[in-house]
Amino acid sequence: MANIYLVVVVSIALIVACVYRASGLRKLNHIPSVGSSGLLGSYWTAFKSLTNSSKIVQEGYNKYRAGAFKVPNLGHWVVVLNYDHVDDIIRASDKELSFHAAIEDYVRPVYTFGPQIIHDAYHYSIMKSQLTHNLSAILPDVADEIAVAIDETLDLTDNEWKCVLVLEIVEKVACRAGNRAFIGYPLCRDSDWIDLNMQLTNAVIKEGLILSLFPKFMMPLAARFATKTADRVKRGARHLSPIIMERLRHMREFGEKWNDKPDDFLQWCLDEGKETSADLLAARMFAINFAATHTTSNTFAQALYCIAAYPQYIQPLREEVQTIIGSDGWTKEALAKLQKVESFLKETQRFEGNASLGVKRRALKNVTLSDGTFIPKGTYLSVASHAVHHDPRIYEDPNVFDPYRYIKLRDEQGDSSRYQLVAVGPESLMFGIGKAVCPGRFFAAMMLKLMFAHIILSYDLKLGSISYPASVCIGPAIVANPSAKIMLRRRCDE
C-alpha cells in the first residue's frame, strides 16, 4: 500500500515539477542554454547529464566562455558561471546568493537529518574553532587509527600482492580515522557504526534527489515514504547513548575538566550544552560524517589510483616522507613540510576534481552580476569548477597531470600560502569559495596527508592488468570510480 501511495505522490510531483520547470525557463530566457531548451528536450539533456555532466558543462564553458549559460537538471535549471564570475560570488552576501539555501534544496537536511541541523548549525562553529585549533592534539590518535585501519582492511600477508577496489578500502579507512576524531575510541572501530556512516552519503543524496522532485507543500508527506532518517537516528543513538550518559556523569561530577577528558567532536558538542539527547547528537554526528568522510575518501581514492598510474613518482614521494617523518615524527609540523605530497594531492584535486558544477548558490533576491547578467530571484547557480581547473588561461598544460605543479607555481611566484592544499581562490575551487568555504578543510588536509604518507611509506602499489578511469560523473558530482582497482603489498625493503 505504501508503494502505491509513493507512486501516486511521485506522479503528482512530476507534473508539478514540469509546470515549475517551464515557469523557471521563462525567467531565464535571456541566458543561453546547452542542449535543448524545450520541455521534453531539456529533460533528455538532464538525463544525459546524470553520467555525462562534465562534457555538457565543458561544451557550454567553451562556447560561452565570456558569459553565463544554463543547463537543466531533473528538477530545475542551473545557471553556470565561469572563472570571471567567481568574484561576484565572493562579494555577494548570504542574503543575495546563499550557499545554505542551495544545499537545503539539494540535500533537504530538514528531512534527511532533522530540522535542528538547519535551525542551529552550531557544529559549523566547532569545525572552525575547536577542530581546527586542536589538530596537533588529535593528530596522534588519527594517525594511529589510519595505521590500524589500513592494516586490518587490507589484511595482507608478507610479500602478497593483493588486488583491491580502491574506493571500498579507502571509505572504510577514512570513516574510521575521521570518527576517531569525531566520537573517539572504541566506537570508531565498531563495524555497525562504520557501516551506518559509510552508507549515509549515498542514502542522503538519493533521498534528497527524490524529495527535490516535490513542491515544498508535499515534502512532509513525501519524506515519510522517501527517507529513512528515523531508522538511521535510532540505530546511531543506540551506539551513542551509553557514551553520552557516561560523559554527562563526568561533567556533573567534575565540571569542565577531568583526567582523560575526551578531546573529540562529540565532547565539544556536549560542552556547548545545547544537546544531550542521543537522538539529536546522532543526527549531528551524521551531519559531520556526511560533510567530512565522503569528500576526503573521494580525493584519497583518486590520489591512490593516480600514484599507481604514475609509479615514477612513488620513490621521490617516499623519500620525502621517510626523511621528514623520520626526523619529526607524525606531527602537524612534519605534515606542513611534505611539499611533494601536498602538491600531489592538490594536483589530484585539480585534475580529477569533485564536481563539474561546484560552488552552489541560490539567489534569494534579484541580482545583477558585474558583467551585466541578470539573475532572477530563485535561480540556482553553480561555477563550472572542473572546466575552470582545466582552463589553459589559468593553468599551463591543464590536461596534463603534473604532481609537482604547485611546487613550481610556488617557486615561480613566491607565494607559498596560495598553493597549499587548503588554499582557495578563483582558480582553486575544490573547497568552495567566499563565506561558505569548507570549515573542515584543515582537518581534511591533515587526514589526506596522513593516509597518503602512510600508504607511500608502508606499502608498494601498482595498477592491475585492467586500467580504469580514476573518476566517474554522477550528476554534477565527480566521484572516485567504484570499479577502479589497484595492487598493494607490504613493502619488502623496510
C-alpha positions in Angstrom: 0.0 0.0 0.0 2.9 2.4 0.9 4.4 1.7 -2.6 1.1 2.7 -4.3 0.9 5.9 -2.3 4.5 6.7 -3.3 3.8 6.1 -7.0 0.8 8.4 -6.8 2.7 11.1 -4.9 5.7 10.9 -7.3 3.4 11.2 -10.4 1.8 14.3 -8.9 5.2 15.7 -8.1 6.5 15.2 -11.7 3.5 17.1 -13.1 4.1 19.9 -10.6 7.9 19.8 -11.5 7.1 20.2 -15.2 5.0 23.3 -14.5 7.7 24.7 -12.2 10.4 24.0 -14.7 8.5 25.7 -17.5 7.9 28.8 -15.4 11.6 28.8 -14.4 12.7 28.6 -18.0 10.7 31.7 -19.0 12.6 33.8 -16.3 15.9 32.6 -17.8 15.2 33.1 -21.5 17.9 35.8 -21.7 20.6 33.2 -20.7 21.7 30.8 -23.4 21.2 27.0 -22.9 23.4 24.0 -23.5 21.3 21.3 -25.2 17.6 21.7 -25.9 15.6 24.4 -24.1 12.3 22.7 -24.9 10.5 20.9 -22.1 11.0 17.3 -23.3 14.4 18.1 -24.9 15.7 19.6 -21.7 14.7 16.5 -19.7 16.7 14.4 -22.2 19.7 16.7 -21.6 19.1 16.4 -17.9 19.1 12.6 -18.1 22.3 12.6 -20.1 23.9 14.8 -17.5 23.5 12.1 -14.9 26.5 10.4 -16.4 27.9 13.0 -18.7 27.7 16.3 -16.8 31.4 17.2 -17.3 31.2 17.1 -21.1 27.9 19.0 -21.2 29.3 21.7 -18.9 32.6 21.8 -20.8 30.7 22.4 -24.0 28.9 25.4 -22.5 32.1 26.7 -21.0 33.9 26.5 -24.3 31.0 28.1 -26.2 30.1 30.8 -23.8 33.5 31.5 -22.2 32.8 35.2 -21.8 29.4 34.8 -20.1 26.9 32.6 -18.2 24.9 29.8 -19.6 22.3 27.4 -18.3 21.9 23.6 -18.1 18.9 21.6 -17.0 18.7 19.0 -14.2 15.7 16.9 -13.4 14.2 19.5 -11.0 15.2 22.9 -12.4 17.5 24.9 -14.5 21.0 25.8 -13.2 22.8 29.0 -14.4 26.5 28.1 -14.8 29.1 30.8 -14.1 32.7 31.0 -15.3 36.0 32.0 -13.8 35.3 35.7 -14.2 32.2 35.4 -12.1 33.8 34.0 -9.0 34.5 37.5 -7.6 30.8 38.2 -7.9 30.1 35.2 -5.6 32.8 36.2 -3.1 31.3 39.7 -2.9 27.7 38.7 -2.6 26.1 38.5 0.8 24.2 35.4 2.0 21.0 37.4 1.6 21.7 37.7 -2.1 23.4 34.4 -3.2 23.0 31.7 -0.5 25.0 28.6 -0.2 22.9 27.2 2.6 19.7 27.7 0.6 21.2 25.8 -2.4 22.3 22.9 -0.2 19.0 22.7 1.5 17.3 22.3 -1.8 19.8 19.6 -2.9 20.1 17.5 0.3 16.9 18.5 2.1 18.6 18.3 5.5 15.4 19.1 7.4 14.1 15.7 6.3 17.3 13.7 5.8 19.0 14.7 9.1 16.4 16.7 11.1 15.3 20.3 11.5 17.7 21.1 14.3 20.7 20.7 11.9 19.4 23.7 10.0 17.9 25.8 12.8 21.0 25.7 14.9 24.1 24.6 12.9 26.5 25.1 15.8 28.7 22.3 14.6 30.0 24.6 11.9 31.5 26.9 14.5 33.0 23.9 16.2 34.6 22.9 12.9 36.1 26.4 12.5 37.3 26.7 16.1 37.9 23.5 18.2 38.5 21.1 15.3 41.0 23.4 13.5 42.7 24.6 16.7 43.1 21.1 18.1 44.7 19.4 15.1 48.0 18.9 16.9 46.2 17.3 19.8 44.1 14.9 17.8 46.7 14.0 15.1 48.4 11.2 17.0 45.1 9.3 17.6 44.1 9.8 14.0 47.5 8.6 12.7 47.2 5.6 14.9 43.7 4.8 13.6 44.8 5.2 10.0 47.7 2.7 10.5 45.4 0.1 12.2 42.5 0.6 9.8 44.7 0.2 6.7 46.4 -2.9 8.1 43.1 -4.5 9.1 41.2 -3.6 6.0 43.8 -4.8 3.6 44.6 -7.9 5.6 47.8 -8.7 3.7 50.3 -11.5 4.3 54.0 -10.9 3.8 55.1 -10.4 0.1 51.5 -10.9 -1.1 50.2 -8.6 -3.9 46.5 -8.1 -3.4 44.1 -6.6 -5.9 41.6 -4.3 -4.2 38.8 -1.9 -5.0 40.3 1.4 -4.2 37.2 3.2 -3.1 35.9 0.4 -1.0 39.2 0.2 1.0 39.5 4.0 1.3 36.0 4.6 2.5 36.5 2.2 5.5 39.9 3.8 6.4 38.7 7.4 6.1 35.5 6.7 8.0 37.3 5.0 10.9 40.0 7.7 11.0 37.5 10.5 10.9 35.4 9.0 13.6 38.4 8.6 15.8 38.3 12.4 15.9 34.5 12.7 16.0 33.4 10.1 18.6 36.6 8.6 19.8 37.8 5.1 20.5 36.4 2.4 20.6 33.2 3.3 18.8 35.3 4.4 15.8 36.1 0.7 15.2 32.5 -0.6 15.7 31.5 -2.3 12.4 27.8 -1.3 12.7 28.7 2.4 13.4 31.1 2.4 10.4 28.7 0.7 8.1 26.0 3.1 9.1 28.1 6.2 8.3 29.6 4.7 5.1 26.0 4.1 3.8 25.0 7.6 4.8 26.2 9.7 1.9 24.5 7.6 -0.8 21.3 7.3 1.2 21.1 11.1 1.9 21.9 12.0 -1.7 19.3 9.6 -3.1 16.6 10.7 -0.6 17.4 14.4 -1.3 17.1 13.8 -5.1 13.7 12.1 -4.7 12.5 14.9 -2.4 13.7 17.6 -4.8 11.1 16.4 -7.3 8.3 17.6 -4.9 7.0 21.1 -4.2 7.5 22.2 -0.6 3.9 21.7 0.5 4.2 18.0 -0.4 7.6 17.3 1.2 6.5 16.4 4.7 4.3 13.7 3.2 6.9 12.5 0.7 9.6 12.4 3.4 7.5 9.8 5.3 8.0 7.4 2.3 11.3 8.5 0.8 13.6 8.8 3.8 14.9 6.5 6.5 16.0 9.3 8.8 14.2 8.0 11.9 15.7 4.5 11.4 19.2 5.9 11.0 18.9 8.1 14.0 17.5 5.3 16.2 20.3 3.0 15.1 23.0 5.6 15.8 21.5 6.6 19.1 21.9 3.0 20.4 25.6 3.4 20.0 25.9 6.9 21.4 23.6 6.7 24.4 25.9 4.9 26.9 28.8 7.1 25.9 26.8 10.3 26.3 25.4 9.1 29.7 28.9 8.4 31.0 30.3 11.7 29.8 27.4 13.7 31.2 28.0 12.0 34.6 31.7 13.1 34.5 30.6 16.6 33.6 28.2 16.7 36.6 30.9 15.4 38.9 34.0 17.2 37.7 32.8 20.2 35.8 34.6 21.4 32.7 37.8 19.4 33.2 38.8 15.9 34.4 41.6 13.4 33.8 41.4 11.7 30.4 38.5 14.0 29.3 37.9 13.1 25.6 39.1 15.6 23.1 36.7 14.8 20.2 33.8 16.4 18.4 31.1 14.6 20.4 32.6 16.1 23.6 32.9 19.6 22.1 29.2 19.3 21.2 28.4 18.3 24.8 30.5 21.2 26.1 28.3 23.6 24.1 25.4 22.5 26.3 22.8 22.7 23.5 22.1 19.0 23.0 22.3 16.0 25.3 19.8 13.7 23.6 21.3 10.6 22.0 18.9 11.0 19.0 19.8 14.7 18.4 23.6 14.1 18.8 23.4 11.0 16.5 21.8 13.2 13.8 24.6 15.8 14.5 27.3 13.2 14.1 25.7 12.0 10.9 25.8 15.6 9.5 29.5 15.9 10.4 30.3 12.5 8.8 28.3 13.4 5.7 30.3 16.7 5.3 33.7 15.2 6.0 34.1 11.5 5.2 32.8 11.3 1.6 34.9 14.2 0.2 38.1 13.0 2.0 37.7 9.4 0.9 36.9 10.5 -2.7 40.1 12.5 -3.0 42.2 9.9 -1.3 40.9 7.2 -3.6 41.6 9.3 -6.7 45.2 10.0 -5.3 45.9 6.3 -4.8 44.8 5.5 -8.3 46.9 8.3 -9.7 50.1 7.3 -7.8 49.6 3.7 -9.1 49.2 5.1 -12.6 52.3 7.2 -12.3 54.8 4.9 -10.5 57.8 7.2 -11.3 56.7 9.5 -8.5 56.5 6.8 -5.8 60.2 6.9 -4.8 60.6 10.7 -4.6 57.4 10.9 -2.5 58.6 8.1 -0.3 62.0 9.6 0.2 60.3 12.9 1.3 58.1 11.1 3.8 60.9 8.9 5.2 63.2 11.9 5.7 60.6 14.3 7.3 58.6 11.8 9.3 61.8 10.0 10.4 63.1 13.3 11.7 59.9 15.0 13.1 57.5 12.1 13.7 53.8 12.1 12.9 53.2 15.8 13.9 51.4 18.7 12.4 54.8 20.4 11.8 56.0 17.4 9.9 53.0 17.3 7.7 53.5 21.0 6.8 56.9 20.1 5.4 55.6 17.4 3.0 55.6 19.7 0.0 55.7 17.0 -2.7 52.9 15.1 -1.0 50.9 18.3 -0.7 51.4 19.2 -4.4 50.5 15.7 -5.5 47.2 15.8 -3.5 46.3 19.3 -4.7 47.0 18.3 -8.3 44.8 15.2 -7.9 42.0 17.5 -6.7 42.5 19.8 -9.7 43.0 17.2 -12.3 40.3 14.7 -11.3 38.0 17.1 -9.4 35.0 16.6 -7.2 32.3 18.4 -9.3 31.5 19.6 -12.8 29.3 22.1 -11.1 30.7 23.4 -7.8 30.2 26.5 -5.6 26.5 26.1 -5.4 24.3 29.1 -4.7 20.6 30.1 -4.8 19.6 33.7 -5.5 17.4 35.0 -2.7 16.7 38.2 -4.5 17.3 39.6 -8.0 21.0 40.1 -8.6 22.9 41.6 -11.5 26.4 40.3 -12.0 29.4 42.5 -12.8 29.2 41.7 -16.5 25.5 42.8 -16.6 24.0 39.3 -16.4 20.6 39.4 -14.6 19.9 36.6 -12.1 16.2 36.4 -11.1 15.3 35.6 -7.6 15.0 31.8 -7.0 17.7 30.9 -9.6 20.1 28.1 -8.8 23.7 28.9 -9.7 27.0 27.0 -9.9 30.5 27.5 -11.1 31.9 25.3 -13.9 34.6 24.1 -11.4 36.1 21.3 -13.4 36.2 23.4 -16.6 37.9 26.2 -14.6 40.5 23.8 -13.3 41.3 22.7 -16.9 41.3 26.2 -18.4 44.5 26.9 -20.3 44.1 30.6 -19.5 44.6 29.7 -15.8 46.9 26.6 -15.9 49.7 25.7 -18.2 49.0 22.3 -19.9 45.9 21.9 -17.8 45.1 18.4 -19.3 48.4 17.0 -18.2 48.7 15.5 -14.7 51.7 17.3 -13.2 52.3 16.2 -9.5 54.8 19.0 -8.9 52.7 21.7 -10.5 52.1 23.6 -7.2 55.7 23.4 -6.1 56.7 25.0 -9.4 54.0 27.7 -9.1 55.1 28.5 -5.6 58.8 28.8 -6.7 57.9 30.9 -9.7 55.5 33.3 -7.8 57.0 33.2 -4.3 53.6 32.8 -2.6 53.6 29.5 -0.7 50.3 30.0 1.1 48.4 30.5 -2.2 49.3 26.9 -3.3 48.7 25.0 -0.1 46.2 22.2 -0.1 43.8 24.2 2.0 44.1 27.4 -0.1 41.1 28.6 -2.0 40.7 31.2 -4.8 39.0 31.7 -8.2 41.5 29.2 -9.7 41.2 26.7 -6.8 37.6 25.8 -6.0 37.9 22.4 -4.5 36.9 23.5 -1.0 34.4 26.1 -2.2 34.9 29.9 -2.1 33.8 33.0 -0.2 31.9 32.9 3.1 30.8 29.3 2.5 34.3 27.9 2.2 34.6 24.5 3.8 35.2 25.0 7.5 36.7 21.5 7.9 39.3 21.7 5.1 42.2 21.9 7.5 41.2 18.6 9.1 40.5 17.1 5.7 44.0 18.1 4.5 45.6 16.6 7.6 43.7 13.3 7.0 44.7 13.2 3.4 48.4 13.8 4.1 48.4 11.2 6.9 46.7 8.5 4.8 48.7 9.1 1.7 52.0 9.3 3.6 51.3 6.1 5.5 50.5 4.2 2.3 53.6 5.5 0.5 55.8 4.7 3.5 54.5 1.2 4.3 53.2 -0.3 1.0 54.1 -0.9 -2.6 51.4 -0.3 -5.1 50.8 -0.6 -8.9 48.0 -0.9 -11.4 46.4 -4.2 -12.1 46.0 -5.9 -15.5 43.0 -3.7 -16.3 43.1 0.1 -16.2 40.1 2.2 -15.2 39.3 5.9 -15.3 40.1 7.2 -11.9 36.8 9.1 -11.7 33.2 9.0 -13.0 30.4 11.5 -13.2 27.2 11.0 -11.2 25.1 14.1 -11.9 27.1 17.2 -11.2 29.4 15.3 -8.8 32.7 13.8 -9.9 33.5 10.7 -7.7 36.2 8.1 -7.5 35.4 5.2 -9.8 33.9 2.5 -7.6 35.2 -0.1 -10.1 38.8 1.1 -10.1 41.3 -1.4 -8.7 45.0 -1.3 -7.8 47.5 -3.9 -6.5 49.0 -3.4 -3.0 51.5 -5.3 -0.8 53.6 -4.6 2.2 56.9 -3.0 1.4 59.6 -5.7 1.1 62.7 -3.3 1.6 61.7 -2.0 5.0 
